[in-house]
Amino acid sequence: MNRILRSVLAVGATAIALAACTSPNTGTPTPASTTGGGSTTTTKTSAKPSGPGALDLGKFASDPCTILTPAQLSPLGTFDPAEREDSPNGPGCAWIGTDVLKDSTYRIVLVTKGPTLESYRENSKSLKVFRDATVAGYPAISYDTASGTKDCTTVIGSSDKDAVVVQANIAPEDKANAGKPCDASEKLGATVVGILKG
């Protein structure tokens, strides 16, 4: 299991423990910041989607590797066959780049078992790279435990009970995404939101 997946699972596991003893934020949410990667903000947003409503993660829960079609994957690079990678937080899938130098790797987890966007926010806002964002009209956060120049995890609040995690691991020669993994994960996240909205 690679470093970025271990990082997300660790954050998610901590989030489960903290969610049980944390009261929900009942204040008025403020708009999320979409400032550049690496900048730390403390802007709060609601875990409830600001878009048209909750996203149905159940449509792909039984087979998360079908969430992206070959046509949607093609602009991202060349990949080995999709690999299902379920986590304690829900079903997931990995699209591992065929050429480790040129093809980036992406992962999606449908978080249906415990952590919410707010849980992830509370457990990642002190990391070196953290930013609040809005992805396709839904509140989100993006973070990395290291420099944020190669790896990034974006968590999208699909409802007040669940979330979608999108990870990007940028290959050294992926010129389109070099140094911008959070932009890449948020862009793929917007695609996923569009798919879940149907």
N, C-alpha and C positions, 0 to 999 in steps of 0.2 A: 504494500500500500504506500503510495508516494506521499511526500511531505505535505502537499496542499490538501489532500483528502484527509490526512491525519489531523491537520489543523482545524478543518471544518468540523470533523467529528468531535474533537476535543471541545471546541466552542459550543457545539450543540449539546453535548453532555452536561457541561457546566450550566448551560441555559436551562435545562430541564430542572436541575436542582434549585436554581435561583427562582424560577418561575413560580414554584410552590410557595415561596415566602415573600413574594413581591406583589404589592397591590397594584392594580392597573392604573395607568395615568388617565385621570378624568378631566384634565385641563383642556383648554382649547388648543388644537394643533396649529403650528405655524408652518408656512411653506418650507419645503425641503430645499436645501442648497444643492446646486449642481456644479460647484466649483471644481477646479482641476484636481487630478489625483495627487495624493500625498498631503493635501491640506486637511487639517483636523478641524471639525466643526462640532458644536454642541447643539445644533438645531434639532428640535424635537418634532416628530411627526407621529400621527396616529398609526396604529397597526392596521386600522381599517382602510381598505383601498379607497383612494380618492377618485378612482375611475368609475366605470359603469356598474360595478358590483363584484362580489366574490367570484373568484375563478374556480372552476371545477377541476380539481387535480385528479379526481377519480377516473376521468376519461383515459388516463395513461398509467394509472397506478399498477395495473397488472402487467404492462409491458412498456416501461418508460423509454426503452430504446427506439420506440416507434414515434416519439414526439417530434423528431426532426426527420424530414424526408431527404433523399439524396440531393434533390434540387436545392434544398436549404443548406445542406452541408458543403456543397460544391464550392461556393465562394470562400469558405473558411479554410480550404486546403484538402489534402488527401489523407484518408484515415484507414486504419485497420478496421476489421469488422467491429461493430459496436459491442461493448461489453457491459452487461448488467452488473452494477455495483451497489447493491442495497446497503443501507446504513441503518443504525439504530433509530434514525429520525424519519426514515421512509425510503421508498424505492428510488433507485438512481441508475444512471447510465453514463458510460465514458466513451468518448470518441478520441482515440489515441492517434496522434499524428504518425503517419507512416515513416516519414523522414524526420528524424529527431532534430535535424538542423533547420529544416525549412517549414515543417508542418506543426502547427501548434496543437495542443491537446485541450479538450473541453469536457466538462462534466456537468450534469444536471441532476439534482436531487429534489424530489417532490416531498417536502417536509410535512408529513401528515401525523407525526407521532410526538407531540409535545411542544418543541420550541416554536415561538412566534417571532415575528420581526422584532418586536420589542425585546425579547429575550436575547436574540443575537446582538442587537444594538448595545444593550447593557454590558454584554460580555466582550465586545470588540472595540468599544469606543476609545479605550486607552491604548490600543495597538498603534504601532508606528505609523501605519497608513490607515486612515479611516475617513470616510466621507458619507454624508447623507445625500441621497439622490432621489429623483423621480424617474421611473422606468415605464414608459408607455402609459403614463397617468397613474401609476401605482407607487406608493412609498417604498423606498429601498435604501439599503446601505451597501457600500463596497469597502473591503478592507483587505489587508495583507499583514502577516506577522513579520515580514522582512522589509525590503525596500520599496515594494510596489512597482518595480520595473520589469518583473518577469511574471509573477503570479498575482492573481486577484480573485477574490470571492465576492460575488454580489448576491445579496439576499433580498428578495422581493416579497412584500406583504400581500399575499394573494387573498387573504381574508383576515379576520381577527383571530383565527384559530390555526392557520397554517401558512406556509411560505414556500417559495421556490428558491433553491440555491443554484447559482450558475458559477462555475469556476473556469478560469482561463489560465493556461500555462503556456506562455508565449515562447515559441522556438527562436533560437538566436538569429536566424536569417529570415524570420517572418517580417519583412520590411513594412508591411501595411500596419502591423500592430506593435512594432518594436518600441519598448519603453512605455506602452500604453495598455497594460493588461486590464485595468479597470474599465477603460473605454470599451475594450473588446468584450468583457463579460457583461457589461450593461447593454451593449448592442445586441448580443445574443439573447440576453434576458428580454429585450423588447420583442424579439422574434417569438420567443416562447410565450410571452403574454398574449401576443396576437393569435397564436395557435390555440391557447387555452380558452380564449374568448370565442373562438370558432368563427 
